Structures are given as structure tokens and as C-alpha cells.
Amino acid sequence: MSELIIQRFWEAMGSNDFDFAATRLHPDFEYFMPQTNEYLAGRENFARLNAGFPSEGRWVFSIQSIVSDGNDAVSDVKITDGSMKARAIV
């Protein structure tokens, strides 16, 4: 079940409608990136962060793998806007 939830989240992100994608997150969602010390709380802030991130075009999210065990899941996703390339493991 958790694998399907993660897959649907990334599909929603692929719509580039980040308000819609944020509805796939828990209402008490928290985001922390230890590499940059970034922190935000709430689905609305997540949507704003992603919508405001500069890009050269539409964001494309390619799921490389999802590993799940019961209620826990981890995804490995390649992300690009046609110019920048990134990888998210969450």
C-alpha cells in the first residue's frame, strides 16, 4: 500500500501542479534537508517552495525505484527541467 501512495505522490508532482501534489502529503508534513539546513512545515509551504523554484521548463519526475515494507517506503527519483538534473531519495 505504501508503494502505491508514493507512486501517486510522484505522479502528482509530475503534473507540475504543486498545490495538487501537496494534497498527497500529511497535513502536518515537515521537510528538512540536512545538506542545506532547510526546514519548512506544512503542505502549503511545500507547494509554494516547489512552485517558486526557478526552472527552464516543466519538471519531469522519473521514478527509478520504490522499496516498501509495510508502512515504510523509500523512493529514488530522477528530476529534470530539461536543463538541470537532480535526484531525490525520499
N, CA, C and O atoms as a GROMACS GRO file, in nm:
protein
  360
    1MET      N    1   0.082  -0.120   0.000
    1MET     CA    2   0.000   0.000   0.000
    1MET      C    3   0.086   0.127   0.000
    1MET      O    4   0.056   0.221  -0.073
    2SER      N    5   0.193   0.130   0.080
    2SER     CA    6   0.276   0.249   0.087
    2SER      C    7   0.343   0.277  -0.048
    2SER      O    8   0.366   0.393  -0.083
    3GLU      N    9   0.374   0.172  -0.124
    3GLU     CA   10   0.436   0.191  -0.255
    3GLU      C   11   0.340   0.265  -0.348
    3GLU      O   12   0.382   0.354  -0.423
    4LEU      N   13   0.214   0.231  -0.344
    4LEU     CA   14   0.113   0.297  -0.428
    4LEU      C   15   0.097   0.444  -0.388
    4LEU      O   16   0.081   0.530  -0.474
    5ILE      N   17   0.101   0.472  -0.259
    5ILE     CA   18   0.090   0.610  -0.211
    5ILE      C   19   0.207   0.694  -0.263
    5ILE      O   20   0.188   0.806  -0.310
    6ILE      N   21   0.328   0.639  -0.254
    6ILE     CA   22   0.446   0.710  -0.302
    6ILE      C   23   0.439   0.730  -0.453
    6ILE      O   24   0.472   0.838  -0.504
    7GLN      N   25   0.398   0.628  -0.524
    7GLN     CA   26   0.387   0.638  -0.670
    7GLN      C   27   0.287   0.748  -0.708
    7GLN      O   28   0.314   0.827  -0.799
    8ARG      N   29   0.175   0.754  -0.640
    8ARG     CA   30   0.075   0.857  -0.671
    8ARG      C   31   0.125   0.997  -0.638
    8ARG      O   32   0.092   1.093  -0.707
    9PHE      N   33   0.206   1.009  -0.532
    9PHE     CA   34   0.264   1.139  -0.499
    9PHE      C   35   0.352   1.187  -0.614
    9PHE      O   36   0.340   1.301  -0.658
   10TRP      N   37   0.443   1.099  -0.662
   10TRP     CA   38   0.534   1.141  -0.770
   10TRP      C   39   0.458   1.168  -0.900
   10TRP      O   40   0.497   1.256  -0.976
   11GLU      N   41   0.352   1.094  -0.925
   11GLU     CA   42   0.269   1.123  -1.042
   11GLU      C   43   0.206   1.261  -1.029
   11GLU      O   44   0.200   1.336  -1.127
   12ALA      N   45   0.160   1.296  -0.909
   12ALA     CA   46   0.104   1.429  -0.885
   12ALA      C   47   0.210   1.536  -0.903
   12ALA      O   48   0.182   1.643  -0.958
   13MET      N   49   0.332   1.511  -0.857
   13MET     CA   50   0.441   1.607  -0.876
   13MET      C   51   0.465   1.628  -1.026
   13MET      O   52   0.495   1.740  -1.069
   14GLY      N   53   0.453   1.522  -1.104
   14GLY     CA   54   0.473   1.530  -1.248
   14GLY      C   55   0.372   1.618  -1.319
   14GLY      O   56   0.396   1.661  -1.432
   15SER      N   57   0.259   1.644  -1.254
   15SER     CA   58   0.159   1.734  -1.314
   15SER      C   59   0.206   1.879  -1.310
   15SER      O   60   0.152   1.965  -1.379
   16ASN      N   61   0.310   1.906  -1.228
   16ASN     CA   62   0.362   2.041  -1.204
   16ASN      C   63   0.258   2.131  -1.138
   16ASN      O   64   0.274   2.252  -1.133
   17ASP      N   65   0.151   2.070  -1.087
   17ASP     CA   66   0.051   2.141  -1.006
   17ASP      C   67   0.087   2.107  -0.862
   17ASP      O   68   0.038   2.009  -0.806
   18PHE      N   69   0.173   2.190  -0.802
   18PHE     CA   70   0.229   2.156  -0.672
   18PHE      C   71   0.128   2.173  -0.559
   18PHE      O   72   0.145   2.113  -0.452
   19ASP      N   73   0.024   2.253  -0.579
   19ASP     CA   74  -0.084   2.258  -0.481
   19ASP      C   75  -0.156   2.124  -0.477
   19ASP      O   76  -0.189   2.073  -0.370
   20PHE      N   77  -0.180   2.067  -0.595
   20PHE     CA   78  -0.243   1.935  -0.603
   20PHE      C   79  -0.152   1.829  -0.542
   20PHE      O   80  -0.198   1.745  -0.463
   21ALA      N   81  -0.024   1.832  -0.577
   21ALA     CA   82   0.070   1.733  -0.523
   21ALA      C   83   0.077   1.741  -0.372
   21ALA      O   84   0.089   1.638  -0.305
   22ALA      N   85   0.070   1.861  -0.317
   22ALA     CA   86   0.078   1.879  -0.172
   22ALA      C   87  -0.038   1.814  -0.099
   22ALA      O   88  -0.027   1.781   0.019
   23THR      N   89  -0.150   1.795  -0.167
   23THR     CA   90  -0.264   1.728  -0.102
   23THR      C   91  -0.234   1.581  -0.075
   23THR      O   92  -0.305   1.516   0.000
   24ARG      N   93  -0.128   1.530  -0.137
   24ARG     CA   94  -0.088   1.391  -0.114
   24ARG      C   95  -0.002   1.376   0.012
   24ARG      O   96   0.030   1.265   0.053
   25LEU      N   97   0.034   1.490   0.073
   25LEU     CA   98   0.116   1.490   0.194
   25LEU      C   99   0.028   1.497   0.318
   25LEU      O  100  -0.086   1.544   0.312
   26HIS      N  101   0.081   1.451   0.429
   26HIS     CA  102   0.011   1.460   0.558
   26HIS      C  103  -0.008   1.608   0.593
   26HIS      O  104   0.080   1.689   0.564
   27PRO      N  105  -0.120   1.644   0.655
   27PRO     CA  106  -0.141   1.785   0.692
   27PRO      C  107  -0.030   1.843   0.780
   27PRO      O  108  -0.003   1.963   0.775
   28ASP      N  109   0.035   1.759   0.860
   28ASP     CA  110   0.144   1.804   0.947
   28ASP      C  111   0.281   1.779   0.885
   28ASP      O  112   0.380   1.763   0.956
   29PHE      N  113   0.287   1.775   0.753
   29PHE     CA  114   0.410   1.748   0.681
   29PHE      C  115   0.523   1.841   0.725
   29PHE      O  116   0.501   1.961   0.743
   30GLU      N  117   0.643   1.785   0.742
   30GLU     CA  118   0.763   1.863   0.772
   30GLU      C  119   0.872   1.822   0.674
   30GLU      O  120   0.886   1.705   0.641
   31TYR      N  121   0.949   1.920   0.630
   31TYR     CA  122   1.056   1.898   0.533
   31TYR      C  123   1.186   1.948   0.594
   31TYR      O  124   1.195   2.063   0.638
   32PHE      N  125   1.285   1.861   0.596
   32PHE     CA  126   1.417   1.901   0.646
   32PHE      C  127   1.522   1.843   0.554
   32PHE      O  128   1.526   1.722   0.531
   33MET      N  129   1.609   1.930   0.502
   33MET     CA  130   1.718   1.885   0.417
   33MET      C  131   1.848   1.914   0.492
   33MET      O  132   1.893   2.029   0.499
   34PRO      N  133   1.910   1.809   0.549
   34PRO     CA  134   2.029   1.832   0.632
   34PRO      C  135   2.148   1.890   0.556
   34PRO      O  136   2.233   1.957   0.615
   35GLN      N  137   2.157   1.865   0.425
   35GLN     CA  138   2.270   1.917   0.348
   35GLN      C  139   2.273   2.069   0.346
   35GLN      O  140   2.380   2.130   0.346
   36THR      N  141   2.156   2.131   0.344
   36THR     CA  142   2.147   2.276   0.332
   36THR      C  143   2.082   2.342   0.454
   36THR      O  144   2.068   2.464   0.460
   37ASN      N  145   2.042   2.260   0.550
   37ASN     CA  146   1.977   2.309   0.672
   37ASN      C  147   1.841   2.374   0.644
   37ASN      O  148   1.795   2.457   0.722
   38GLU      N  149   1.777   2.338   0.534
   38GLU     CA  150   1.645   2.392   0.501
   38GLU      C  151   1.539   2.318   0.580
   38GLU      O  152   1.544   2.196   0.597
   39TYR      N  153   1.441   2.394   0.629
   39TYR     CA  154   1.329   2.336   0.702
   39TYR      C  155   1.204   2.414   0.666
   39TYR      O  156   1.206   2.536   0.657
   40LEU      N  157   1.094   2.341   0.646
   40LEU     CA  158   0.965   2.405   0.633
   40LEU      C  159   0.859   2.311   0.685
   40LEU      O  160   0.880   2.189   0.692
   41ALA      N  161   0.748   2.367   0.722
   41ALA     CA  162   0.638   2.288   0.777
   41ALA      C  163   0.510   2.319   0.700
   41ALA      O  164   0.484   2.434   0.665
   42GLY      N  165   0.432   2.216   0.673
   42GLY     CA  166   0.302   2.232   0.611
   42GLY      C  167   0.300   2.208   0.463
   42GLY      O  168   0.396   2.235   0.391
   43ARG      N  169   0.186   2.156   0.418
   43ARG     CA  170   0.168   2.126   0.275
   43ARG      C  171   0.171   2.252   0.189
   43ARG      O  172   0.227   2.251   0.080
   44GLU      N  173   0.111   2.360   0.240
   44GLU     CA  174   0.106   2.483   0.161
   44GLU      C  175   0.246   2.538   0.136
   44GLU      O  176   0.276   2.585   0.026
   45ASN      N  177   0.331   2.532   0.237
   45ASN     CA  178   0.469   2.580   0.220
   45ASN      C  179   0.547   2.492   0.123
   45ASN      O  180   0.631   2.541   0.047
   46PHE      N  181   0.520   2.361   0.125
   46PHE     CA  182   0.583   2.270   0.029
   46PHE      C  183   0.543   2.308  -0.113
   46PHE      O  184   0.628   2.313  -0.202
   47ALA      N  185   0.415   2.335  -0.133
   47ALA     CA  186   0.367   2.373  -0.266
   47ALA      C  187   0.430   2.504  -0.312
   47ALA      O  188   0.473   2.516  -0.426
   48ARG      N  189   0.437   2.603  -0.222
   48ARG     CA  190   0.497   2.732  -0.255
   48ARG      C  191   0.644   2.719  -0.290
   48ARG      O  192   0.691   2.782  -0.385
   49LEU      N  193   0.716   2.638  -0.214
   49LEU     CA  194   0.858   2.617  -0.241
   49LEU      C  195   0.880   2.560  -0.380
   49LEU      O  196   0.964   2.609  -0.456
   50ASN      N  197   0.804   2.457  -0.415
   50ASN     CA  198   0.821   2.394  -0.545
   50ASN      C  199   0.772   2.482  -0.660
   50ASN      O  200   0.835   2.485  -0.766
   51ALA      N  201   0.662   2.552  -0.641
   51ALA     CA  202   0.610   2.639  -0.747
   51ALA      C  203   0.704   2.757  -0.772
   51ALA      O  204   0.711   2.806  -0.885
   52GLY      N  205   0.774   2.802  -0.669
   52GLY     CA  206   0.862   2.917  -0.684
   52GLY      C  207   1.004   2.883  -0.724
   52GLY      O  208   1.085   2.973  -0.747
   53PHE      N  209   1.036   2.754  -0.733
   53PHE     CA  210   1.172   2.714  -0.767
   53PHE      C  211   1.197   2.744  -0.914
   53PHE      O  212   1.118   2.701  -0.999
   54PRO      N  213   1.304   2.817  -0.948
   54PRO     CA  214   1.329   2.853  -1.088
   54PRO      C  215   1.353   2.730  -1.175
   54PRO      O  216   1.419   2.635  -1.134
   55SER      N  217   1.298   2.735  -1.296
   55SER     CA  218   1.318   2.623  -1.388
   55SER      C  219   1.322   2.673  -1.531
   55SER      O  220   1.278   2.783  -1.562
   56GLU      N  221   1.377   2.589  -1.618
   56GLU     CA  222   1.386   2.618  -1.760
   56GLU      C  223   1.266   2.562  -1.837
   56GLU      O  224   1.252   2.587  -1.956
   57GLY      N  225   1.182   2.489  -1.770
   57GLY     CA  226   1.066   2.427  -1.833
   57GLY      C  227   0.989   2.345  -1.730
   57GLY      O  228   1.008   2.362  -1.610
   58ARG      N  229   0.904   2.258  -1.778
   58ARG     CA  230   0.827   2.172  -1.688
   58ARG      C  231   0.920   2.075  -1.617
   58ARG      O  232   1.018   2.027  -1.675
   59TRP      N  233   0.888   2.047  -1.492
   59TRP     CA  234   0.963   1.946  -1.417
   59TRP      C  235   0.915   1.807  -1.456
   59TRP      O  236   0.795   1.783  -1.468
   60VAL      N  237   1.009   1.719  -1.477
   60VAL     CA  238   0.979   1.579  -1.510
   60VAL      C  239   1.039   1.493  -1.399
   60VAL      O  240   1.156   1.509  -1.364
   61PHE      N  241   0.958   1.403  -1.345
   61PHE     CA  242   0.999   1.316  -1.236
   61PHE      C  243   0.994   1.172  -1.286
   61PHE      O  244   0.888   1.123  -1.327
   62SER      N  245   1.108   1.104  -1.284
   62SER     CA  246   1.117   0.966  -1.332
   62SER      C  247   1.150   0.876  -1.215
   62SER      O  248   1.261   0.879  -1.162
   63ILE      N  249   1.054   0.795  -1.176
   63ILE     CA  250   1.075   0.703  -1.064
   63ILE      C  251   1.171   0.593  -1.108
   63ILE      O  252   1.144   0.521  -1.204
   64GLN      N  253   1.282   0.582  -1.037
   64GLN     CA  254   1.380   0.477  -1.065
   64GLN      C  255   1.346   0.351  -0.986
   64GLN      O  256   1.356   0.239  -1.038
   65SER      N  257   1.306   0.370  -0.861
   65SER     CA  258   1.265   0.255  -0.780
   65SER      C  259   1.188   0.302  -0.658
   65SER      O  260   1.205   0.414  -0.610
   66ILE      N  261   1.105   0.213  -0.609
   66ILE     CA  262   1.035   0.231  -0.482
   66ILE      C  263   1.052   0.101  -0.406
   66ILE      O  264   1.020  -0.007  -0.456
   67VAL      N  265   1.102   0.111  -0.284
   67VAL     CA  266   1.119  -0.006  -0.198
   67VAL      C  267   1.027   0.014  -0.079
   67VAL      O  268   1.033   0.118  -0.013
   68SER      N  269   0.942  -0.084  -0.052
   68SER     CA  270   0.849  -0.069   0.059
   68SER      C  271   0.844  -0.197   0.141
   68SER      O  272   0.868  -0.307   0.092
   69ASP      N  273   0.811  -0.177   0.268
   69ASP     CA  274   0.796  -0.287   0.362
   69ASP      C  275   0.688  -0.246   0.461
   69ASP      O  276   0.716  -0.174   0.557
   70GLY      N  277   0.567  -0.290   0.439
   70GLY     CA  278   0.459  -0.250   0.527
   70GLY      C  279   0.423  -0.104   0.509
   70GLY      O  280   0.384  -0.062   0.401
   71ASN      N  281   0.437  -0.026   0.617
   71ASN     CA  282   0.401   0.116   0.613
   71ASN      C  283   0.517   0.207   0.577
   71ASN      O  284   0.499   0.329   0.570
   72ASP      N  285   0.636   0.152   0.554
   72ASP     CA  286   0.753   0.232   0.522
   72ASP      C  287   0.789   0.217   0.374
   72ASP      O  288   0.776   0.109   0.316
   73ALA      N  289   0.834   0.327   0.313
   73ALA     CA  290   0.873   0.322   0.173
   73ALA      C  291   0.981   0.426   0.147
   73ALA      O  292   0.986   0.530   0.212
   74VAL      N  293   1.067   0.396   0.051
   74VAL     CA  294   1.171   0.487   0.006
   74VAL      C  295   1.167   0.490  -0.147
   74VAL      O  296   1.154   0.386  -0.212
   75SER      N  297   1.177   0.611  -0.202
   75SER     CA  298   1.177   0.623  -0.348
   75SER      C  299   1.306   0.688  -0.395
   75SER      O  300   1.366   0.771  -0.326
   76ASP      N  301   1.347   0.648  -0.514
   76ASP     CA  302   1.463   0.705  -0.582
   76ASP      C  303   1.410   0.763  -0.712
   76ASP      O  304   1.362   0.690  -0.798
   77VAL      N  305   1.420   0.895  -0.727
   77VAL     CA  306   1.356   0.964  -0.838
   77VAL      C  307   1.454   1.059  -0.905
   77VAL      O  308   1.522   1.138  -0.838
   78LYS      N  309   1.462   1.052  -1.038
   78LYS     CA  310   1.540   1.149  -1.115
   78LYS      C  311   1.447   1.264  -1.152
   78LYS      O  312   1.331   1.244  -1.186
   79ILE      N  313   1.503   1.386  -1.143
   79ILE     CA  314   1.423   1.507  -1.166
   79ILE      C  315   1.499   1.596  -1.266
   79ILE      O  316   1.620   1.614  -1.255
   80THR      N  317   1.425   1.650  -1.363
   80THR     CA  318   1.488   1.741  -1.457
   80THR      C  319   1.386   1.842  -1.507
   80THR      O  320   1.265   1.816  -1.510
   81ASP      N  321   1.436   1.958  -1.546
   81ASP     CA  322   1.355   2.058  -1.613
   81ASP      C  323   1.403   2.076  -1.758
   81ASP      O  324   1.366   2.172  -1.826
   82GLY      N  325   1.485   1.980  -1.803
   82GLY     CA  326   1.542   1.987  -1.936
   82GLY      C  327   1.682   2.046  -1.935
   82GLY      O  328   1.760   2.025  -2.028
   83SER      N  329   1.713   2.120  -1.831
   83SER     CA  330   1.845   2.182  -1.817
   83SER      C  331   1.915   2.128  -1.692
   83SER      O  332   2.025   2.074  -1.701
   84MET      N  333   1.852   2.144  -1.578
   84MET     CA  334   1.906   2.096  -1.452
   84MET      C  335   1.866   1.951  -1.429
   84MET      O  336   1.756   1.910  -1.466
   85LYS      N  337   1.954   1.875  -1.368
   85LYS     CA  338   1.925   1.736  -1.333
   85LYS      C  339   1.952   1.718  -1.184
   85LYS      O  340   2.050   1.768  -1.130
   86ALA      N  341   1.862   1.645  -1.118
   86ALA     CA  342   1.874   1.620  -0.976
   86ALA      C  343   1.823   1.480  -0.946
   86ALA      O  344   1.764   1.413  -1.031
   87ARG      N  345   1.845   1.439  -0.825
   87ARG     CA  346   1.799   1.308  -0.780
   87ARG      C  347   1.745   1.323  -0.638
   87ARG      O  348   1.808   1.385  -0.553
   88ALA      N  349   1.628   1.267  -0.614
   88ALA     CA  350   1.567   1.271  -0.481
   88ALA      C  351   1.552   1.130  -0.430
   88ALA      O  352   1.495   1.044  -0.497
   89ILE      N  353   1.603   1.107  -0.312
   89ILE     CA  354   1.584   0.978  -0.245
   89ILE      C  355   1.510   1.008  -0.117
   89ILE      O  356   1.567   1.060  -0.022
   90VAL      N  357   1.382   0.975  -0.116
   90VAL     CA  358   1.295   1.005  -0.001
   90VAL      C  359   1.204   0.889   0.031
   90VAL      O  360   1.125   0.897   0.125
   0.00000   0.00000   0.00000
